[in-house]
Amino acid sequence: MFDRMTNRARRVLVVARYEVEQFGQAKIGTEHILLAMVIEAEGAAGKILRQFGVQEETVRQAIVDHVEPIEHPSPSMFTPNAELAFQLTLREVIKVQGGKGKRVSIDTEDLLLGIVLQSDCSAVRVLETLNVNLTKLLAVIEWSSSGVEKQVSELVQSGQVEEALGLLQTDIDSKEAVLERVRALRDQVAMVAAGVS
């Protein structure tokens, strides 16, 4: 999966590894990846999180105050929830970007989606502590990952404003369907996580 990541997504994992060491822990958890996304502020995930008022110091403090370090006896450098986030990320990216044989690319917002889809992981608890509306966050991540934002921008830049407005209206009409899909995905993830824990 890591070979499918953009350089920015890889940098997030490098920063997460550094943060794990700063916390004196051994495994990268979802909370460390979340913190790294905020630190790597130029990525789409960092920008999205800033829209929700998530800042580096508040995430760092929430980790200290609310997350108990858990050591898992596995050879992986990631916690089980972080590994589950990667699986969810890859599944969602393939749904959005890929068909059979098509190469997919994983960016920071895709990693954020894989984390937030979990109903019970350290990063989600941190976001809840910071009063982030997870349903709205998921909708923004889905919208960003869908490519609509880029398509609208390209249409506007090329002077095709009416087409851009039409695309936005179609996107607005589909928001309820996206929210329903997000709710269903969270339910599925909760069932999978119950089997993982």
Stockholm file with secondary structure:
# STOCKHOLM 1.0

chainA/1-197         MFDRMTNRARRVLVVARYEVEQFGQAKIGTEHILLAMVIEAEGAAGKILRQFGVQEETVRQAIVDHVEPIEHPSPSMFTPNAELAFQLTLREVIKVQGGKGKRVSIDTEDLLLGIVLQSDCSAVRVLETLNVNLTKLLAVIEWSSSGVEKQVSELVQSGQVEEALGLLQTDIDSKEAVLERVRALRDQVAMVAAGVS
#=GR chainA/1-197 SS CGGGBCHHHHHHHHHHHHHHHHTTCSSBCHHHHHHHHHHSTTSHHHHHHHHTTCCHHHHHHHHHHHCCCCCCCSSSSBCHHHHHHHHHHHHHHHHHHCCTTCCCCBCHHHHHHHHHTCSSSHHHHHHHHTTCCHHHHHHHHHHHHHTHHHHHHHHHHTTCHHHHHHHHHHHHHTHHHHHHHHHHHHHHHHHHHHHHC
#=GC SS_cons         CGGGBCHHHHHHHHHHHHHHHHTTCSSBCHHHHHHHHHHSTTSHHHHHHHHTTCCHHHHHHHHHHHCCCCCCCSSSSBCHHHHHHHHHHHHHHHHHHCCTTCCCCBCHHHHHHHHHTCSSSHHHHHHHHTTCCHHHHHHHHHHHHHTHHHHHHHHHHTTCHHHHHHHHHHHHHTHHHHHHHHHHHHHHHHHHHHHHC
//
